[in-house]
Amino acid sequence: MKLSEKSVEPSTARGERGIGGPFADALQKKRPPGKLVGLASKGRSKRSAVIDPKPSADARAKPRVAAIGLGYWGPNLVRNFFAVLGENMRVCCDRDPGRADAIHRSYPGIGIAPDPETIFADDTIDAVAIATPVSTHYSLAKAALNAGKSVLLEKPMCNTVEQAEELVTLARANQRVLMVDHTFIYSPAVCKMKEIVDSGQLGELLFIDSIRINLGLFQHDVNVVWDLAPHDLSIVDHLIGRLPKSLSAFGAAHAGNGIESIAYMNLDFGDGLVANFHVNWLSPVKIRHTMLGGSQRSLVYNDLDPVEKIKVYDSGITIREDDLEGRRRQLIDYRMGDIWCPHVAQGEPLRQMVTHFVECIQAGKAPTTDGEAGLRVVRILDAAQRSIKAQGGRITL
């Protein structure tokens, strides 16, 4: 059975807080004793203590989650999963034991696994959140899916198109949720942008300009395109809903390691819609701007503005024909109208994303940023990388 785009109707037989869909039995079944490894109790070795707290009735109605990778982003995931799931944020794992110990000190109920394999082998774990270097995403996500776990995967999904395709196929075959952590999609500002675009207030989209620049942080395993561009590419994919027809990209490496630190991308979506992206690790200022130009109105999204993140400009042009004295010509009238800032609700995007992941597991539905969405972004990143190496050669997708 495939994950549908719509929620499966909850089962009424159990009366358990809306549990239904193809994963309901897995969440409701009696679980075998846990294999979660925690900090040492008195008289036990730190890395070998086994914890198996008794789950409450409420906890049994929710998926049990493990987190792999506790570097920069992992602790944020743990914090939000704990807020949403409580005791069902079960266990964490990192190759640096000190990071896992720090999480356990902050959340004593969260156990420590010595390695990912321990998590994959534990039948009491329903889902895994992976926030590790991109080079490890494929192997960890594949092992988790093969072990029957749903997977939340940090962006970018994988470092090759082939790997991303395989994960999408594997999740579908195993009837498990595969979700990519494109967090900005769940921000109130981007949700408002989607609402405005879908309502037709901007008219026909004509162009998109995006800038995401700052000083650092230089990565050792991916270039600036793979590091920064997934944010804006995922936003545009969410708004447009289709792949570009072709793209061209230019980049330059300035750190002596051959990894591009500046890049420009031009995407052609057809029907006159073009999108340009600028990503940069060398900028002395931090800028997060996205502009959507429409035939009726335009929208500017400034993620760094704490109050007016979105502004809509009722400005544009009107083209009319003039046949004065038998000489046909086009005349362009410029329209300068009002500017307004729609209300944008407050809320942490990561909390919304984590909540959505949990709901998708419970209801057996495909996430907004599912594996297919992650795959589309990886296709663009891969094509951009090939274009940069070809000195800006146009790549057809």
C-alpha positions as a printed NumPy array, in Angstrom:
array([[  0.   ,   0.   ,   0.   ],
       [  1.343,   3.435,  -0.881],
       [  1.244,   6.421,   1.383],
       [ -1.605,   8.53 ,   0.158],
       [ -1.588,  12.286,  -0.067],
       [ -4.666,  12.319,   2.166],
       [ -4.96 ,  11.051,   5.687],
       [ -6.386,   7.588,   6.211],
       [ -9.531,   7.699,   8.341],
       [ -8.663,   6.782,  11.937],
       [ -9.791,   3.435,  13.226],
       [-12.764,   3.662,  15.588],
       [-12.188,   0.226,  17.087],
       [ -9.549,   1.307,  19.59 ],
       [-10.623,   4.802,  20.626],
       [ -6.968,   5.737,  21.093],
       [ -6.455,   9.439,  20.288],
       [ -6.951,   9.177,  16.556],
       [ -4.59 ,   6.318,  15.747],
       [ -5.279,   4.866,  12.333],
       [ -3.823,   4.181,   8.922],
       [ -1.43 ,   1.459,   7.829],
       [  0.941,   2.035,  10.775],
       [ -1.687,   1.778,  13.519],
       [ -1.075,  -1.888,  14.289],
       [  2.639,  -1.273,  14.61 ],
       [  2.031,   1.463,  17.177],
       [ -0.592,  -0.471,  19.126],
       [  1.058,  -3.889,  19.258],
       [  2.665,  -5.107,  22.447],
       [  6.289,  -4.154,  22.26 ],
       [  9.067,  -6.466,  23.43 ],
       [ 11.375,  -5.286,  26.213],
       [ 13.474,  -2.278,  25.191],
       [ 17.133,  -2.401,  24.28 ],
       [ 17.827,   1.247,  24.927],
       [ 21.156,   2.049,  26.483],
       [ 21.354,   4.833,  29.027],
       [ 23.746,   6.426,  31.448],
       [ 25.151,   4.24 ,  34.158],
       [ 23.217,   3.508,  37.275],
       [ 25.1  ,   2.785,  40.458],
       [ 27.509,  -0.097,  39.953],
       [ 27.083,  -0.2  ,  36.166],
       [ 29.346,   0.815,  33.325],
       [ 28.364,   4.132,  31.724],
       [ 27.918,   2.662,  28.232],
       [ 26.1  ,  -0.545,  29.195],
       [ 23.229,   0.437,  31.452],
       [ 19.863,  -0.733,  30.09 ],
       [ 16.75 ,   1.328,  30.749],
       [ 13.189,   0.206,  30.153],
       [ 10.774,   2.627,  31.834],
       [  7.132,   1.666,  31.897],
       [  5.322,   3.667,  29.175],
       [  2.114,   5.42 ,  30.123],
       [ -1.145,   4.749,  28.291],
       [ -0.761,   8.099,  26.536],
       [  2.763,   7.215,  25.414],
       [  1.561,   3.995,  23.79 ],
       [ -0.66 ,   6.11 ,  21.506],
       [  2.373,   7.907,  20.043],
       [  5.353,   6.714,  18.005],
       [  8.645,   6.171,  19.811],
       [ 11.484,   8.139,  18.277],
       [ 15.283,   7.931,  18.31 ],
       [ 17.709,  10.662,  17.221],
       [ 21.001,   9.915,  15.462],
       [ 23.481,  12.79 ,  15.254],
       [ 23.77 ,  15.416,  17.991],
       [ 26.013,  18.033,  16.439],
       [ 24.573,  21.398,  15.42 ],
       [ 21.005,  20.445,  14.468],
       [ 20.391,  17.226,  16.386],
       [ 19.827,  18.835,  19.815],
       [ 17.165,  21.082,  18.277],
       [ 15.367,  17.999,  16.984],
       [ 15.622,  16.301,  20.378],
       [ 14.24 ,  19.394,  22.132],
       [ 11.215,  19.554,  19.847],
       [ 10.518,  15.828,  19.807],
       [ 10.636,  15.846,  23.6  ],
       [  8.175,  18.747,  23.661],
       [  5.8  ,  16.891,  21.325],
       [  6.262,  13.296,  22.503],
       [  7.555,  13.554,  26.064],
       [  8.814,  10.157,  27.229],
       [  8.44 ,   8.769,  23.699],
       [ 11.53 ,  10.712,  22.65 ],
       [ 13.333,   7.557,  23.679],
       [ 17.   ,   7.443,  22.794],
       [ 19.841,   9.295,  21.09 ],
       [ 23.154,   8.382,  19.536],
       [ 26.308,  10.209,  18.429],
       [ 29.843,   9.116,  17.619],
       [ 30.991,  11.65 ,  20.239],
       [ 29.873,  10.19 ,  23.603],
       [ 30.106,  13.626,  25.217],
       [ 27.3  ,  14.962,  23.041],
       [ 24.979,  12.102,  23.987],
       [ 25.851,  12.532,  27.652],
       [ 24.975,  16.246,  27.419],
       [ 21.542,  15.385,  26.02 ],
       [ 20.97 ,  12.868,  28.792],
       [ 21.874,  15.449,  31.438],
       [ 19.284,  17.829,  29.992],
       [ 16.681,  15.096,  29.448],
       [ 17.328,  12.284,  31.981],
       [ 14.568,  10.136,  30.513],
       [ 16.32 ,   9.886,  27.144],
       [ 18.626,   6.894,  26.863],
       [ 21.925,   6.596,  24.996],
       [ 22.57 ,   4.018,  22.298],
       [ 26.203,   3.041,  21.67 ],
       [ 25.687,   2.965,  17.895],
       [ 22.939,   3.299,  15.234],
       [ 22.737,  -0.47 ,  14.803],
       [ 21.422,  -0.794,  18.358],
       [ 18.59 ,   1.573,  17.491],
       [ 17.769,  -0.199,  14.23 ],
       [ 17.604,  -3.555,  16.038],
       [ 15.256,  -2.266,  18.739],
       [ 11.659,  -3.188,  17.909],
       [ 10.312,  -0.613,  20.367],
       [ 11.552,   2.265,  18.201],
       [  9.074,   3.348,  15.512],
       [ 10.944,   6.234,  13.877],
       [ 14.43 ,   7.688,  13.557],
       [ 15.491,  11.315,  13.091],
       [ 18.86 ,  11.522,  11.31 ],
       [ 20.949,  14.711,  11.57 ],
       [ 24.399,  13.573,  10.466],
       [ 26.758,  14.632,   7.637],
       [ 25.112,  14.25 ,   4.237],
       [ 27.58 ,  11.545,   3.196],
       [ 26.05 ,   9.25 ,   5.851],
       [ 22.373,   9.984,   5.122],
       [ 21.878,   7.232,   2.56 ],
       [ 23.373,   4.349,   4.548],
       [ 21.679,   5.299,   7.815],
       [ 18.27 ,   5.979,   6.251],
       [ 18.426,   2.765,   4.236],
       [ 19.243,   0.707,   7.332],
       [ 16.431,   2.367,   9.272],
       [ 13.844,   1.783,   6.548],
       [ 14.947,  -1.845,   6.169],
       [ 14.472,  -2.213,   9.92 ],
       [ 10.878,  -1.012,   9.602],
       [ 11.42 ,   2.493,  10.973],
       [  9.961,   5.704,   9.596],
       [ 12.677,   8.275,   8.88 ],
       [ 13.087,  12.02 ,   9.262],
       [ 16.188,  12.961,   7.267],
       [ 18.125,  16.214,   7.537],
       [ 18.597,  18.245,   4.346],
       [ 19.927,  17.681,   1.771],
       [ 18.353,  14.254,   1.53 ],
       [ 21.359,  12.508,  -0.069],
       [ 24.417,  13.472,  -2.084],
       [ 23.344,  11.655,  -5.272],
       [ 20.102,  11.366,  -7.201],
       [ 20.415,   7.581,  -7.341],
       [ 20.595,   7.294,  -3.564],
       [ 17.564,   9.545,  -3.091],
       [ 15.566,   7.538,  -5.632],
       [ 16.394,   4.311,  -3.838],
       [ 15.256,   5.659,  -0.473],
       [ 11.941,   6.848,  -1.95 ],
       [ 11.36 ,   3.406,  -3.474],
       [ 12.341,   1.635,  -0.248],
       [ 10.021,   3.755,   1.923],
       [  7.136,   3.081,  -0.435],
       [  7.824,  -0.662,  -0.508],
       [  8.074,  -0.875,   3.289],
       [  5.055,   1.404,   3.859],
       [  7.018,   3.779,   6.048],
       [  7.084,   7.564,   6.267],
       [ 10.138,   9.183,   4.683],
       [ 10.3  ,  12.898,   5.41 ],
       [ 13.004,  15.466,   4.656],
       [ 13.659,  18.23 ,   7.174],
       [ 13.032,  21.226,   4.899],
       [ 12.157,  23.275,   7.97 ],
       [ 11.365,  26.565,   6.221],
       [  8.327,  24.981,   4.557],
       [  6.715,  24.842,   8.006],
       [  7.468,  28.451,   8.937],
       [  4.417,  30.741,   9.264],
       [  5.936,  33.163,   6.727],
       [  6.342,  30.551,   4.002],
       [  2.873,  29.176,   4.763],
       [  1.529,  32.697,   4.226],
       [  3.49 ,  32.986,   0.961],
       [  1.962,  29.725,  -0.232],
       [ -1.501,  30.995,   0.676],
       [ -0.978,  34.231,  -1.269],
       [  0.457,  32.493,  -4.35 ],
       [ -2.284,  29.846,  -4.436],
       [ -5.004,  32.489,  -4.06 ],
       [ -3.858,  34.159,  -7.293],
       [ -3.264,  37.546,  -5.678],
       [  0.085,  37.91 ,  -7.456],
       [ -1.298,  36.885, -10.815],
       [  0.929,  34.801, -13.073],
       [  4.41 ,  34.363, -11.608],
       [  7.063,  35.922, -13.836],
       [ 10.285,  35.79 , -11.818],
       [ 11.807,  34.696,  -8.516],
       [ 14.969,  36.197,  -7.019],
       [ 16.523,  34.678,  -3.911],
       [ 19.57 ,  35.715,  -1.869],
       [ 20.989,  33.716,   1.047],
       [ 24.403,  35.063,   1.985],
       [ 26.497,  35.374,   5.152],
       [ 30.043,  35.024,   6.441],
       [ 30.614,  31.276,   6.897],
       [ 30.16 ,  28.662,   8.037],
       [ 32.527,  26.872,   5.662],
       [ 31.772,  23.159,   5.313],
       [ 34.398,  20.526,   4.689],
       [ 32.228,  17.982,   2.865],
       [ 29.814,  20.023,   0.686],
       [ 29.987,  23.305,  -1.202],
       [ 27.861,  26.392,  -0.65 ],
       [ 25.194,  25.178,  -3.094],
       [ 24.568,  21.945,  -1.191],
       [ 24.781,  23.766,   2.159],
       [ 22.597,  26.87 ,   1.674],
       [ 20.57 ,  26.433,  -1.512],
       [ 18.33 ,  23.561,  -0.258],
       [ 16.477,  26.068,   1.917],
       [ 15.443,  28.32 ,  -0.962],
       [ 15.072,  25.543,  -3.522],
       [ 12.667,  23.732,  -1.194],
       [ 10.651,  26.932,  -0.708],
       [ 10.371,  27.505,  -4.475],
       [  9.538,  23.83 ,  -5.044],
       [  6.78 ,  24.164,  -2.437],
       [  5.385,  27.284,  -4.126],
       [  5.749,  26.146,  -7.75 ],
       [  5.247,  22.411,  -7.388],
       [  7.366,  21.332, -10.346],
       [ 10.95 ,  20.908, -11.475],
       [ 12.587,  23.517, -13.698],
       [ 13.071,  22.631, -17.349],
       [ 16.765,  23.564, -17.257],
       [ 19.352,  25.396, -15.194],
       [ 22.761,  26.994, -15.364],
       [ 25.111,  27.615, -12.448],
       [ 28.415,  29.349, -11.816],
       [ 30.601,  29.101,  -8.735],
       [ 34.029,  29.926,  -7.371],
       [ 36.181,  28.397,  -4.609],
       [ 38.165,  30.806,  -2.443],
       [ 39.296,  28.722,   0.539],
       [ 42.003,  26.743,  -1.221],
       [ 40.156,  23.429,  -0.98 ],
       [ 38.324,  23.379,  -4.314],
       [ 34.92 ,  23.66 ,  -2.595],
       [ 32.788,  26.481,  -4.021],
       [ 32.086,  29.24 ,  -1.505],
       [ 30.083,  31.475,  -3.888],
       [ 27.494,  30.362,  -6.43 ],
       [ 24.775,  31.711,  -8.712],
       [ 22.014,  29.591, -10.228],
       [ 19.498,  30.371, -12.965],
       [ 16.468,  28.08 , -13.266],
       [ 14.044,  28.14 , -16.203],
       [ 10.599,  26.792, -15.276],
       [  9.089,  27.46 , -18.688],
       [  6.102,  29.682, -19.515],
       [  8.28 ,  32.742, -18.949],
       [  9.044,  31.979, -15.289],
       [ 12.724,  32.252, -14.345],
       [ 14.314,  31.972, -10.896],
       [ 17.736,  33.173,  -9.768],
       [ 19.556,  32.142,  -6.592],
       [ 22.659,  33.63 ,  -4.97 ],
       [ 24.379,  31.724,  -2.133],
       [ 27.593,  32.9  ,  -0.509],
       [ 29.807,  32.074,   2.488],
       [ 31.957,  35.204,   2.072],
       [ 29.455,  38.019,   2.483],
       [ 30.195,  40.537,   5.277],
       [ 26.445,  40.948,   5.805],
       [ 23.717,  38.39 ,   6.363],
       [ 20.823,  38.597,   3.899],
       [ 17.782,  36.32 ,   3.557],
       [ 15.582,  37.753,   0.778],
       [ 13.176,  36.121,  -1.627],
       [ 11.198,  38.159,  -4.181],
       [  8.254,  36.802,  -6.167],
       [  7.277,  38.923,  -9.157],
       [  3.772,  38.451, -10.535],
       [  1.744,  39.928, -13.339],
       [ -0.551,  41.665, -10.816],
       [  1.496,  42.123,  -7.647],
       [  4.889,  41.258,  -6.184],
       [  5.925,  39.848,  -2.82 ],
       [  9.124,  40.292,  -0.827],
       [ 10.026,  37.857,   1.957],
       [ 12.702,  38.994,   4.415],
       [ 13.349,  36.213,   6.895],
       [ 15.484,  38.477,   9.081],
       [ 12.751,  41.062,   9.643],
       [ 11.269,  40.278,  13.071],
       [  8.018,  42.17 ,  12.425],
       [  7.26 ,  42.535,   8.703],
       [  8.605,  39.361,   7.131],
       [  6.297,  39.644,   4.102],
       [  5.41 ,  42.729,   2.081],
       [  3.074,  42.701,  -0.912],
       [  3.499,  45.445,  -3.516],
       [  0.528,  46.39 ,  -5.655],
       [  2.846,  47.591,  -8.412],
       [  3.5  ,  46.514, -11.96 ],
       [  3.029,  47.402, -15.597],
       [  0.152,  47.564, -18.045],
       [  0.857,  47.092, -21.735],
       [ -1.474,  48.72 , -24.251],
       [ -1.43 ,  49.116, -28.008],
       [ -1.392,  52.515, -29.765],
       [ -2.222,  52.937, -33.459],
       [ -1.693,  56.69 , -33.557],
       [ -1.211,  57.982, -37.132],
       [ -1.116,  54.429, -38.46 ],
       [  2.043,  53.552, -36.579],
       [  1.408,  50.63 , -34.292],
       [  3.467,  50.596, -31.131],
       [  3.345,  49.28 , -27.59 ],
       [  2.96 ,  51.626, -24.664],
       [  3.836,  50.588, -21.116],
       [  2.066,  52.178, -18.176],
       [  3.656,  51.861, -14.745],
       [  1.378,  51.228, -11.784],
       [  2.558,  52.208,  -8.307],
       [  0.005,  51.107,  -5.754],
       [ -0.171,  50.283,  -2.075],
       [  2.213,  48.203,  -0.002],
       [  0.808,  46.024,   2.731],
       [  2.153,  43.549,   5.245],
       [ -0.131,  40.565,   5.84 ],
       [ -0.321,  39.169,   9.337],
       [  2.116,  36.306,   9.901],
       [  1.432,  34.097,  12.901],
       [  4.156,  33.316,  15.408],
       [  5.479,  29.803,  15.804],
       [  8.646,  27.742,  15.676],
       [  8.943,  26.056,  12.247],
       [ 10.835,  23.088,  13.67 ],
       [  8.056,  22.41 ,  16.195],
       [  5.513,  22.425,  13.37 ],
       [  7.688,  20.111,  11.309],
       [  8.173,  17.62 ,  14.138],
       [  4.448,  17.656,  14.918],
       [  3.672,  17.025,  11.236],
       [  6.076,  14.063,  11.145],
       [  4.404,  12.489,  14.175],
       [  0.934,  13.037,  12.703],
       [  1.971,  11.472,   9.388],
       [  3.179,   8.336,  11.177],
       [ -0.02 ,   8.099,  13.183],
       [ -2.349,   8.724,  10.232],
       [ -0.358,   6.912,   7.552],
       [ -0.133,   9.877,   5.202],
       [  2.612,  11.389,   3.082],
       [  4.338,  14.44 ,   4.586],
       [  4.383,  17.802,   2.844],
       [  8.165,  17.466,   2.502],
       [  8.186,  13.77 ,   1.68 ],
       [ 10.884,  11.801,  -0.082],
       [  9.649,  12.932,  -3.487],
       [ 10.061,  16.598,  -2.48 ],
       [ 13.543,  15.855,  -1.172],
       [ 14.386,  14.04 ,  -4.389],
       [ 13.359,  17.03 ,  -6.516],
       [ 15.71 ,  19.277,  -4.542],
       [ 18.565,  16.773,  -4.905],
       [ 17.978,  16.652,  -8.686],
       [ 18.423,  20.433,  -8.851],
       [ 21.518,  20.371,  -6.618],
       [ 23.087,  17.62 ,  -8.708],
       [ 22.391,  19.468, -11.949],
       [ 23.791,  22.703, -10.484],
       [ 26.981,  20.925,  -9.454],
       [ 27.434,  19.508, -12.954],
       [ 26.772,  22.919, -14.494],
       [ 29.378,  24.59 , -12.266],
       [ 31.988,  22.019, -13.31 ],
       [ 31.017,  22.694, -16.957],
       [ 31.632,  26.448, -16.54 ],
       [ 27.93 ,  27.286, -16.471],
       [ 26.779,  24.833, -19.113],
       [ 22.999,  24.569, -19.349],
       [ 21.643,  21.315, -17.881],
       [ 18.244,  19.935, -18.875],
       [ 16.234,  18.245, -16.141]])
